[in-house]
Amino acid sequence: MGTIDGARTYDDLVDASLSMEFDGRQIRVLKLEELLAIKTRAGRPKDLAAIPYIESTIAEARRVKE
């Protein structure tokens, strides 16, 4: 498995992830706040383009929790 965000591995990121069911299987996905931080640090155009969508998804998830 590869690395992201300055050589961080799966083991480095597992605490910043959630376990969820997808298609009948348990998978781990990064928490949106961690994904936002990684995309911001990466700073590539494709990462920066995703930031508004991640931010709005975080805001909506918080709104729904209230």
Contacts in CASP RR format, 6 or more apart in sequence:
PFRMAT RR
TARGET T0000
AUTHOR 0000-0000-0000
METHOD contacts of the structure
MODEL  1
MGTIDGARTYDDLVDASLSMEFDGRQIRVLKLEELLAIKTRAGRPKDLAA
IPYIESTIAEARRVKE
1 9 0 8 1.000
1 10 0 8 1.000
2 9 0 8 1.000
3 9 0 8 1.000
4 13 0 8 1.000
4 38 0 8 1.000
5 38 0 8 1.000
5 41 0 8 1.000
5 42 0 8 1.000
13 30 0 8 1.000
13 34 0 8 1.000
14 28 0 8 1.000
16 30 0 8 1.000
16 31 0 8 1.000
16 34 0 8 1.000
17 28 0 8 1.000
17 29 0 8 1.000
17 30 0 8 1.000
17 31 0 8 1.000
17 34 0 8 1.000
18 28 0 8 1.000
18 29 0 8 1.000
18 30 0 8 1.000
18 31 0 8 1.000
19 26 0 8 1.000
19 27 0 8 1.000
19 28 0 8 1.000
20 26 0 8 1.000
20 27 0 8 1.000
20 28 0 8 1.000
20 29 0 8 1.000
21 27 0 8 1.000
30 38 0 8 1.000
32 54 0 8 1.000
32 57 0 8 1.000
32 58 0 8 1.000
32 61 0 8 1.000
33 58 0 8 1.000
35 54 0 8 1.000
36 51 0 8 1.000
36 54 0 8 1.000
36 55 0 8 1.000
36 58 0 8 1.000
38 47 0 8 1.000
39 47 0 8 1.000
39 48 0 8 1.000
39 50 0 8 1.000
39 51 0 8 1.000
39 54 0 8 1.000
40 47 0 8 1.000
40 48 0 8 1.000
40 51 0 8 1.000
END
